[in-house]
């Protein structure tokens, strides 16, 4: 059994369903990616660096709580 299969089995989620269901964590992840993928970042980073920077930004969003609404 692969690690992720074990995690989903433990959580009671069948493999494949985690992508179909818009769970809270998936929605937060999607929002973090949307906020990071702006033209300024896309044009600045190489592909490899972009992925690393995006991972760090997502971690900051989850750990640091950066998903609050910003006043525009």
N, CA and C atoms as an extended XYZ file, in Angstrom:
216
Properties=species:S:1:pos:R:3:atomname:S:1:resname:S:1:resid:I:1 pbc="F F F"
N         0.864       -1.175        0.000 N   UNK     1
C         0.000        0.000        0.000 CA  UNK     1
C         0.904        1.229        0.000 C   UNK     1
N         0.674        2.145       -0.926 N   UNK     2
C         1.459        3.375       -1.011 CA  UNK     2
C         1.086        4.292        0.148 C   UNK     2
N         1.956        5.244        0.426 N   UNK     3
C         1.742        6.151        1.552 CA  UNK     3
C         0.421        6.901        1.424 C   UNK     3
N         0.163        7.495        0.253 N   UNK     4
C        -1.063        8.272        0.095 CA  UNK     4
C        -2.293        7.389        0.126 C   UNK     4
N        -2.186        6.175       -0.382 N   UNK     5
C        -3.306        5.243       -0.275 CA  UNK     5
C        -3.618        4.975        1.189 C   UNK     5
N        -2.559        4.830        1.998 N   UNK     6
C        -2.739        4.600        3.428 CA  UNK     6
C        -3.413        5.798        4.089 C   UNK     6
N        -2.957        7.002        3.732 N   UNK     7
C        -3.535        8.223        4.319 CA  UNK     7
C        -5.009        8.325        3.968 C   UNK     7
N        -5.362        8.121        2.698 N   UNK     8
C        -6.756        8.230        2.301 CA  UNK     8
C        -7.593        7.111        2.910 C   UNK     8
N        -7.014        5.903        3.036 N   UNK     9
C        -7.712        4.800        3.685 CA  UNK     9
C        -7.985        5.146        5.140 C   UNK     9
N        -6.977        5.714        5.801 N   UNK    10
C        -7.119        6.092        7.202 CA  UNK    10
C        -8.188        7.162        7.376 C   UNK    10
N        -8.257        8.093        6.430 N   UNK    11
C        -9.245        9.166        6.521 CA  UNK    11
C       -10.629        8.731        6.045 C   UNK    11
N       -10.724        7.528        5.488 N   UNK    12
C       -12.001        7.043        5.000 CA  UNK    12
C       -12.360        7.585        3.627 C   UNK    12
N       -11.361        7.992        2.851 N   UNK    13
C       -11.583        8.533        1.512 CA  UNK    13
C       -11.043        7.536        0.512 C   UNK    13
N       -11.832        7.188       -0.472 N   UNK    14
C       -11.333        6.280       -1.491 CA  UNK    14
C       -10.431        7.043       -2.444 C   UNK    14
N        -9.442        6.367       -2.971 N   UNK    15
C        -8.492        7.003       -3.866 CA  UNK    15
C        -9.226        7.485       -5.106 C   UNK    15
N        -8.995        8.725       -5.483 N   UNK    16
C        -9.672        9.331       -6.623 CA  UNK    16
C       -10.754       10.301       -6.187 C   UNK    16
N       -11.393       10.042       -5.060 N   UNK    17
C       -12.443       10.932       -4.577 CA  UNK    17
C       -11.883       12.251       -4.056 C   UNK    17
N       -10.650       12.249       -3.570 N   UNK    18
C       -10.082       13.468       -2.999 CA  UNK    18
C        -9.936       14.558       -4.045 C   UNK    18
N        -9.826       14.187       -5.308 N   UNK    19
C        -9.705       15.177       -6.370 CA  UNK    19
C       -11.090       15.694       -6.772 C   UNK    19
N       -12.087       14.844       -6.724 N   UNK    20
C       -13.419       15.210       -7.175 CA  UNK    20
C       -14.154       16.093       -6.172 C   UNK    20
N       -13.940       15.866       -4.895 N   UNK    21
C       -14.655       16.609       -3.876 CA  UNK    21
C       -13.949       17.935       -3.585 C   UNK    21
N       -14.687       19.046       -3.579 N   UNK    22
C       -14.074       20.335       -3.237 CA  UNK    22
C       -13.969       20.501       -1.718 C   UNK    22
N       -13.059       19.751       -1.104 N   UNK    23
C       -12.902       19.827        0.341 CA  UNK    23
C       -12.279       21.161        0.718 C   UNK    23
N       -12.347       21.485        1.984 N   UNK    24
C       -11.802       22.745        2.464 CA  UNK    24
C       -10.330       22.899        2.162 C   UNK    24
N        -9.567       21.844        2.370 N   UNK    25
C        -8.125       21.920        2.139 CA  UNK    25
C        -7.829       22.109        0.660 C   UNK    25
N        -8.587       21.442       -0.215 N   UNK    26
C        -8.387       21.609       -1.656 CA  UNK    26
C        -8.747       23.021       -2.106 C   UNK    26
N        -9.807       23.587       -1.532 N   UNK    27
C       -10.199       24.952       -1.875 CA  UNK    27
C        -9.148       25.958       -1.403 C   UNK    27
N        -8.588       25.739       -0.220 N   UNK    28
C        -7.525       26.620        0.265 CA  UNK    28
C        -6.281       26.524       -0.606 C   UNK    28
N        -5.943       25.315       -1.000 N   UNK    29
C        -4.790       25.102       -1.869 CA  UNK    29
C        -4.991       25.798       -3.214 C   UNK    29
N        -6.185       25.680       -3.757 N   UNK    30
C        -6.496       26.327       -5.035 CA  UNK    30
C        -6.393       27.847       -4.916 C   UNK    30
N        -6.875       28.399       -3.811 N   UNK    31
C        -6.814       29.847       -3.600 CA  UNK    31
C        -5.370       30.322       -3.434 C   UNK    31
N        -4.554       29.559       -2.715 N   UNK    32
C        -3.133       29.914       -2.558 CA  UNK    32
C        -2.446       29.942       -3.916 C   UNK    32
N        -2.698       28.928       -4.716 N   UNK    33
C        -2.082       28.877       -6.051 CA  UNK    33
C        -2.560       30.036       -6.909 C   UNK    33
N        -3.830       30.375       -6.843 N   UNK    34
C        -4.366       31.474       -7.636 CA  UNK    34
C        -3.688       32.789       -7.259 C   UNK    34
N        -3.491       33.001       -5.964 N   UNK    35
C        -2.857       34.236       -5.508 CA  UNK    35
C        -1.380       34.309       -5.859 C   UNK    35
N        -0.732       33.154       -5.989 N   UNK    36
C         0.694       33.169       -6.326 CA  UNK    36
C         0.926       33.281       -7.825 C   UNK    36
N         0.050       32.706       -8.617 N   UNK    37
C         0.257       32.657      -10.071 CA  UNK    37
C        -0.190       33.950      -10.751 C   UNK    37
N         0.525       35.011      -10.436 N   UNK    38
C         0.287       36.305      -11.067 CA  UNK    38
C         1.386       36.531      -12.098 C   UNK    38
N         1.147       37.383      -13.077 N   UNK    39
C         2.151       37.598      -14.132 CA  UNK    39
C         3.538       37.973      -13.598 C   UNK    39
N         3.578       38.741      -12.536 N   UNK    40
C         4.867       39.140      -11.959 CA  UNK    40
C         5.690       37.926      -11.536 C   UNK    40
N         5.068       36.950      -10.913 N   UNK    41
C         5.784       35.750      -10.472 CA  UNK    41
C         6.084       34.810      -11.636 C   UNK    41
N         5.142       34.666      -12.538 N   UNK    42
C         5.332       33.769      -13.675 CA  UNK    42
C         6.498       34.239      -14.542 C   UNK    42
N         6.594       35.544      -14.763 N   UNK    43
C         7.657       36.091      -15.599 CA  UNK    43
C         9.011       36.115      -14.894 C   UNK    43
N         9.006       36.139      -13.567 N   UNK    44
C        10.248       36.286      -12.806 CA  UNK    44
C        11.013       34.977      -12.635 C   UNK    44
N        10.319       33.893      -12.326 N   UNK    45
C        10.963       32.624      -11.961 CA  UNK    45
C        11.162       31.702      -13.158 C   UNK    45
N        12.214       30.891      -13.079 N   UNK    46
C        12.337       29.774      -14.019 CA  UNK    46
C        11.315       28.722      -13.576 C   UNK    46
N        11.085       27.696      -14.404 N   UNK    47
C        10.066       26.697      -14.076 CA  UNK    47
C        10.366       25.994      -12.749 C   UNK    47
N        11.620       25.593      -12.563 N   UNK    48
C        12.014       24.894      -11.333 CA  UNK    48
C        11.881       25.813      -10.121 C   UNK    48
N        12.371       27.038      -10.251 N   UNK    49
C        12.292       27.988       -9.143 CA  UNK    49
C        10.851       28.386       -8.838 C   UNK    49
N        10.030       28.453       -9.887 N   UNK    50
C         8.619       28.790       -9.704 CA  UNK    50
C         7.939       27.756       -8.823 C   UNK    50
N         8.198       26.475       -9.093 N   UNK    51
C         7.581       25.410       -8.301 CA  UNK    51
C         8.031       25.478       -6.848 C   UNK    51
N         9.313       25.721       -6.635 N   UNK    52
C         9.830       25.826       -5.264 CA  UNK    52
C         9.237       27.035       -4.541 C   UNK    52
N         9.183       28.171       -5.227 N   UNK    53
C         8.629       29.382       -4.616 CA  UNK    53
C         7.140       29.213       -4.326 C   UNK    53
N         6.435       28.547       -5.235 N   UNK    54
C         5.008       28.311       -5.025 CA  UNK    54
C         4.787       27.417       -3.810 C   UNK    54
N         5.602       26.395       -3.645 N   UNK    55
C         5.496       25.522       -2.471 CA  UNK    55
C         5.717       26.309       -1.188 C   UNK    55
N         6.718       27.181       -1.198 N   UNK    56
C         7.001       27.988       -0.014 CA  UNK    56
C         5.854       28.951        0.279 C   UNK    56
N         5.276       29.538       -0.772 N   UNK    57
C         4.154       30.451       -0.589 CA  UNK    57
C         2.949       29.713       -0.010 C   UNK    57
N         2.681       28.517       -0.529 N   UNK    58
C         1.548       27.732       -0.024 CA  UNK    58
C         1.764       27.380        1.443 C   UNK    58
N         2.988       27.000        1.783 N   UNK    59
C         3.294       26.695        3.185 CA  UNK    59
C         3.070       27.933        4.051 C   UNK    59
N         3.501       29.089        3.568 N   UNK    60
C         3.299       30.336        4.305 CA  UNK    60
C         1.811       30.617        4.493 C   UNK    60
N         1.023       30.363        3.449 N   UNK    61
C        -0.427       30.577        3.547 CA  UNK    61
C        -1.052       29.704        4.632 C   UNK    61
N        -0.659       28.427        4.657 N   UNK    62
C        -1.258       27.506        5.611 CA  UNK    62
C        -0.736       27.732        7.026 C   UNK    62
N         0.548       27.935        7.171 N   UNK    63
C         1.143       28.086        8.497 CA  UNK    63
C         0.960       29.501        9.030 C   UNK    63
N         1.138       30.469        8.151 N   UNK    64
C         1.089       31.862        8.579 CA  UNK    64
C        -0.267       32.510        8.489 C   UNK    64
N        -1.248       31.823        7.909 N   UNK    65
C        -2.595       32.373        7.822 CA  UNK    65
C        -2.696       33.576        6.904 C   UNK    65
N        -2.074       33.512        5.739 N   UNK    66
C        -2.050       34.645        4.820 CA  UNK    66
C        -3.261       34.698        3.894 C   UNK    66
N        -4.285       33.937        4.142 N   UNK    67
C        -5.432       33.896        3.241 CA  UNK    67
C        -6.557       34.852        3.650 C   UNK    67
N        -6.279       35.779        4.524 N   UNK    68
C        -7.301       36.738        4.901 CA  UNK    68
C        -7.595       37.652        3.729 C   UNK    68
N        -8.798       38.152        3.669 N   UNK    69
C        -9.174       39.075        2.594 CA  UNK    69
C        -8.382       40.358        2.736 C   UNK    69
N        -7.889       40.828        1.624 N   UNK    70
C        -7.138       42.077        1.616 CA  UNK    70
C        -8.045       43.197        1.180 C   UNK    70
N        -7.901       44.347        1.817 N   UNK    71
C        -8.681       45.520        1.409 CA  UNK    71
C        -8.174       46.010        0.078 C   UNK    71
N        -9.074       46.208       -0.851 N   UNK    72
C        -8.685       46.676       -2.197 CA  UNK    72
C        -9.123       48.085       -2.407 C   UNK    72
